[in-house]
């Protein structure tokens, strides 16, 4: 009787496994430079989308006697090795990179952003203070009234509102109060919820990610209405991070 699937993954798997760390029952182990993943439901249960996205070197089905069968095969080709299995949440702890924090030991695997083919309207734009001031000088007041902004110590300006201003910069979209560069997303929708819970549990801020995966917090209280006088008087004092 087949009890579960066993997947063998390449050594690069720990980063990719971050996308499936929230799925129940998964355990992992290392052997001979490969990562073994068990606890995947046996057929006819379909594979979860996040598991189908993994780069799998070999796939087996395990019976109650510990025999390994090729997927759909009738004859075993080996037995499940004696390995030190551990829950996937321990093997791939959620560690988010920041520019300010040094590396920690033991190493944790970073949550990465990946390209997505989806399109949706931008929720914010990240631009420069000079570009923001130039835009405000010529923009109708009715357009400014729909916007809020915050300025960082690096003279970057985060602007939120609809419609967004036509300024040079990085358009952003939002996931659970997380701002991501347009065109990028977390590898799994589950990761957006995990990241939001870790970095912004009280939801008192926006969390701004860049394409490299580094992040900064932008408290809601730091956003101010985009009046022309406020923009003209803005120096590098309103911290956005």
C-alpha positions as CSV (number, residue, x, y, z in Angstrom):
1,X,0.0,0.0,0.0
2,X,1.4,3.4,-1.0
3,X,1.5,5.8,1.9
4,X,3.2,9.0,0.6
5,X,5.4,10.5,-2.1
6,X,9.1,11.0,-1.7
7,X,10.8,13.7,-3.7
8,X,14.6,14.1,-4.2
9,X,15.7,17.7,-4.9
10,X,19.0,19.3,-5.9
11,X,21.2,21.1,-3.4
12,X,19.7,24.5,-4.4
13,X,16.3,23.3,-3.0
14,X,16.4,25.0,0.5
15,X,15.7,28.4,-1.1
16,X,12.9,27.0,-3.2
17,X,11.5,25.1,-0.3
18,X,10.6,28.4,1.4
19,X,7.5,28.4,-0.9
20,X,6.2,25.2,0.6
21,X,7.2,25.5,4.3
22,X,3.7,26.2,5.3
23,X,2.2,23.0,3.9
24,X,1.4,20.5,6.6
25,X,3.2,17.2,7.2
26,X,6.3,17.9,5.2
27,X,9.7,16.7,6.5
28,X,13.2,17.0,4.9
29,X,16.6,15.4,5.2
30,X,20.0,15.8,3.5
31,X,21.9,12.9,1.9
32,X,24.8,12.8,-0.6
33,X,24.3,16.4,-1.7
34,X,20.5,16.1,-2.2
35,X,17.5,17.1,-0.2
36,X,14.9,14.5,0.4
37,X,11.3,15.6,0.9
38,X,8.7,13.3,2.4
39,X,5.1,13.8,3.6
40,X,3.7,14.7,0.2
41,X,0.3,13.0,-0.1
42,X,0.2,9.8,-2.1
43,X,-1.8,9.5,-5.4
44,X,-4.6,10.0,-6.3
45,X,-4.2,13.3,-4.2
46,X,-2.9,15.9,-6.7
47,X,0.3,17.7,-5.9
48,X,0.0,21.2,-4.5
49,X,0.9,24.0,-6.9
50,X,3.9,25.1,-4.9
51,X,5.3,21.5,-4.9
52,X,4.8,21.1,-8.6
53,X,6.9,24.2,-9.1
54,X,9.9,22.5,-7.3
55,X,12.9,21.3,-9.4
56,X,12.7,17.6,-8.7
57,X,15.6,15.3,-9.5
58,X,13.7,12.1,-8.7
59,X,10.2,11.2,-7.5
60,X,9.1,8.0,-5.7
61,X,6.1,6.5,-4.0
62,X,6.6,4.9,-0.6
63,X,4.8,1.8,0.7
64,X,4.2,0.6,4.2
65,X,7.4,-1.6,4.1
66,X,9.7,1.3,3.2
67,X,10.0,0.4,-0.4
68,X,10.5,3.1,-3.1
69,X,8.6,2.8,-6.3
70,X,9.0,5.0,-9.4
71,X,6.0,7.2,-9.9
72,X,3.3,4.9,-11.2
73,X,5.6,1.9,-11.2
74,X,4.8,-1.6,-10.0
75,X,8.3,-2.7,-9.0
76,X,10.4,-1.1,-6.2
77,X,13.8,0.2,-7.1
78,X,15.1,0.6,-3.6
79,X,14.3,1.4,0.0
80,X,13.9,4.6,1.8
81,X,17.3,5.5,3.5
82,X,17.6,5.9,7.2
83,X,17.8,9.7,7.4
84,X,17.6,12.4,10.1
85,X,14.2,13.9,9.1
86,X,13.1,17.2,10.5
87,X,10.0,19.4,10.0
88,X,10.4,21.7,7.0
89,X,9.7,24.8,9.1
90,X,12.9,24.0,11.0
91,X,14.9,23.1,7.9
92,X,13.9,26.4,6.2
93,X,13.3,29.0,8.8
94,X,11.8,32.3,7.6
95,X,14.5,34.8,7.6
96,X,14.0,38.1,5.8
97,X,17.1,40.0,4.5
98,X,17.7,43.6,5.5
99,X,20.5,45.9,4.6
100,X,21.2,46.8,8.2
101,X,21.5,43.4,9.8
102,X,24.7,41.3,9.6
103,X,24.6,37.6,8.6
104,X,23.5,35.3,11.3
105,X,24.6,31.7,12.0
106,X,23.4,29.2,11.3
107,X,22.5,30.6,7.9
108,X,18.9,31.2,7.1
109,X,17.4,31.2,3.6
110,X,16.2,34.4,2.2
111,X,12.7,35.0,0.9
112,X,13.1,35.9,-2.8
113,X,10.9,37.9,-5.1
114,X,10.2,36.3,-8.5
115,X,8.8,37.7,-11.8
116,X,5.1,37.3,-12.3
117,X,3.0,37.5,-15.5
118,X,0.1,39.1,-13.6
119,X,-0.8,42.8,-14.1
120,X,-2.6,45.1,-11.7
121,X,-2.7,48.8,-11.1
122,X,0.1,50.3,-9.1
123,X,-0.7,51.3,-5.5
124,X,2.4,53.5,-5.0
125,X,5.5,54.9,-6.7
126,X,9.0,55.4,-5.3
127,X,10.7,58.4,-6.8
128,X,13.3,61.1,-5.9
129,X,12.7,64.2,-3.8
130,X,13.8,66.4,-6.8
131,X,11.3,64.7,-9.2
132,X,8.5,64.9,-6.6
133,X,9.0,68.6,-6.1
134,X,9.2,69.3,-9.8
135,X,5.9,67.4,-10.3
136,X,4.2,69.2,-7.5
137,X,5.0,72.6,-8.9
138,X,3.0,72.0,-12.0
139,X,0.3,69.5,-10.9
140,X,-3.3,70.6,-10.4
141,X,-4.3,70.8,-6.7
142,X,-7.1,68.3,-7.3
143,X,-4.5,65.7,-8.3
144,X,-2.3,66.4,-5.2
145,X,-5.3,66.1,-2.9
146,X,-5.6,62.4,-3.8
147,X,-2.0,61.6,-2.7
148,X,0.1,61.1,0.4
149,X,3.8,60.9,0.7
150,X,6.8,60.2,3.0
151,X,10.5,61.1,2.5
152,X,13.5,58.9,3.5
153,X,16.9,60.0,4.6
154,X,18.2,59.0,1.2
155,X,15.9,61.6,-0.5
156,X,13.6,58.9,-1.8
157,X,9.9,59.7,-1.8
158,X,7.1,57.1,-1.4
159,X,3.8,58.4,-2.9
160,X,0.5,56.6,-2.5
161,X,-2.8,57.4,-4.0
162,X,-5.0,57.2,-7.1
163,X,-4.2,58.1,-9.8
164,X,-0.4,57.9,-9.2
165,X,1.7,60.9,-10.3
166,X,3.5,60.7,-13.6
167,X,7.1,60.8,-12.2
168,X,10.2,58.8,-13.0
169,X,10.6,56.0,-10.5
170,X,9.6,52.5,-9.4
171,X,5.9,51.6,-9.5
172,X,4.8,49.4,-6.6
173,X,1.9,47.1,-5.9
174,X,0.5,46.0,-2.6
175,X,0.1,42.6,-0.8
176,X,-1.1,42.6,2.8
177,X,0.3,46.1,3.4
178,X,3.6,45.0,1.7
179,X,4.7,47.1,-1.2
180,X,6.5,45.1,-4.0
181,X,8.1,46.3,-7.2
182,X,5.6,46.0,-10.0
183,X,6.3,42.8,-11.9
184,X,7.6,40.9,-8.9
185,X,5.8,38.8,-6.3
186,X,6.5,36.2,-3.6
187,X,7.0,32.7,-4.9
188,X,3.9,31.6,-3.0
189,X,0.8,33.5,-1.9
190,X,1.3,31.9,1.5
191,X,4.7,33.8,1.9
192,X,3.0,37.2,1.6
193,X,0.9,36.3,4.7
194,X,3.9,35.0,6.6
195,X,6.0,38.0,5.8
196,X,3.2,40.4,6.8
197,X,2.7,38.6,10.1
198,X,6.5,38.6,10.9
199,X,7.3,42.2,9.9
200,X,4.0,44.0,10.5
201,X,1.9,42.1,13.0
202,X,0.1,45.2,14.3
203,X,-0.4,46.6,10.7
204,X,0.8,50.0,11.8
205,X,3.1,50.4,8.8
206,X,3.7,49.5,5.2
207,X,6.6,47.2,4.5
208,X,8.5,48.3,1.4
209,X,10.6,45.7,-0.5
210,X,13.1,46.3,-3.3
211,X,13.9,43.9,-6.1
212,X,16.9,42.5,-4.2
213,X,14.6,41.5,-1.3
214,X,15.8,44.1,1.3
215,X,13.0,46.0,3.1
216,X,12.1,48.9,5.2
217,X,9.1,49.9,7.3
218,X,7.1,53.0,6.5
219,X,4.8,53.9,9.4
220,X,1.4,55.0,8.3
221,X,1.9,58.0,10.6
222,X,4.8,59.2,8.5
223,X,2.6,59.7,5.4
224,X,1.3,63.2,5.0
225,X,-1.1,64.9,2.7
226,X,0.5,66.1,-0.6
227,X,-0.2,69.8,-0.3
228,X,2.0,72.0,-2.5
229,X,3.2,74.0,0.6
230,X,4.2,70.8,2.4
231,X,6.1,69.5,-0.6
232,X,7.9,72.7,-1.1
233,X,9.0,72.8,2.5
234,X,10.0,69.2,2.6
235,X,13.7,68.5,3.5
236,X,15.2,65.1,4.3
237,X,13.6,65.0,7.7
238,X,10.5,62.8,7.2
239,X,12.0,59.3,7.7
240,X,10.4,56.5,5.6
241,X,12.0,53.5,7.1
